[in-house]
Amino acid sequence: MASLRSDASVDAPDAIWLSTQDAARRLGVTPRTLYRFIDQGELIAYRLGRVIRLKLSDVDAFIEASRIEPGSLEHLYPDSNVKG
């Protein structure tokens, strides 16, 4: 078994962990929706003992990946260019 060097992660920042409640609040969704995102593989989560935790960086990356591209919501509102 390979040993871990204590200086291997000197340059890596420490992870900031969120509870599911905190992650759901940061995303503005219910815990149930958060669990669905996790279960569907859309959001990375970790089981640490008996609790589920999420990295703040993973939650922020999920938020950025969910950005809506301009012009992609035309199907949600009536065509206002039709003159009649």
C-alpha positions as CSV (number, residue, x, y, z in Angstrom):
1,M,0.0,0.0,0.0
2,A,1.3,3.4,-0.9
3,S,1.9,5.9,1.8
4,L,0.5,9.4,1.7
5,R,3.1,12.2,1.9
6,S,2.2,14.8,4.4
7,D,3.4,17.6,2.1
8,A,1.5,16.3,-1.0
9,S,-1.3,18.8,-0.7
10,V,0.7,21.9,0.6
11,D,-0.3,23.9,-2.4
12,A,-4.0,22.7,-2.5
13,P,-6.5,24.8,-0.6
14,D,-8.5,23.1,2.1
15,A,-12.0,22.1,1.1
16,I,-14.9,24.0,2.6
17,W,-17.7,21.5,3.4
18,L,-21.4,22.3,3.4
19,S,-24.2,20.3,5.0
20,T,-27.1,19.4,2.7
21,Q,-29.2,22.1,4.4
22,D,-26.6,24.7,3.7
23,A,-26.0,23.6,0.1
24,A,-29.8,23.6,-0.6
25,R,-30.0,27.1,0.9
26,R,-27.1,28.3,-1.2
27,L,-28.7,26.9,-4.4
28,G,-32.2,28.3,-3.4
29,V,-33.8,24.9,-3.6
30,T,-35.4,22.5,-1.2
31,P,-33.4,19.6,0.4
32,R,-35.5,17.2,-1.7
33,T,-34.5,18.9,-4.9
34,L,-30.8,18.9,-3.7
35,Y,-31.1,15.1,-3.1
36,R,-32.5,14.6,-6.6
37,F,-29.6,16.5,-8.1
38,I,-27.2,14.3,-6.2
39,D,-29.1,11.1,-7.0
40,Q,-29.2,11.9,-10.7
41,G,-25.4,12.6,-10.8
42,E,-25.8,16.3,-11.5
43,L,-24.2,17.4,-8.3
44,I,-21.2,15.7,-6.5
45,A,-21.7,14.8,-2.8
46,Y,-19.8,12.7,-0.3
47,R,-21.0,10.4,2.5
48,L,-18.7,11.0,5.4
49,G,-19.7,8.6,8.1
50,R,-23.5,9.0,8.5
51,V,-23.8,12.4,7.0
52,I,-23.8,13.7,3.4
53,R,-21.5,16.7,2.7
54,L,-20.8,18.8,-0.4
55,K,-17.8,20.8,-1.3
56,L,-18.5,24.5,-1.7
57,S,-16.4,24.5,-4.9
58,D,-18.6,21.7,-6.3
59,V,-21.8,23.6,-5.5
60,D,-20.4,26.8,-7.0
61,A,-19.4,24.9,-10.2
62,F,-22.9,23.4,-10.4
63,I,-24.3,26.9,-10.2
64,E,-22.0,28.1,-13.0
65,A,-22.8,25.1,-15.2
66,S,-26.5,25.9,-14.8
67,R,-26.2,29.3,-16.3
68,I,-28.8,30.1,-18.9
69,E,-27.6,31.1,-22.3
70,P,-29.2,34.2,-23.8
71,G,-31.9,33.4,-26.3
72,S,-32.5,29.9,-25.0
73,L,-35.8,30.7,-23.2
74,E,-37.9,31.8,-26.2
75,H,-40.2,28.8,-25.8
76,L,-41.3,30.1,-22.4
77,Y,-42.9,33.3,-23.5
78,P,-45.3,34.2,-26.3
79,D,-43.9,35.5,-29.5
80,S,-44.1,39.2,-29.1
81,N,-42.9,39.9,-32.6
82,V,-46.2,38.8,-34.3
83,K,-48.1,41.9,-35.3
84,G,-51.8,41.6,-35.7
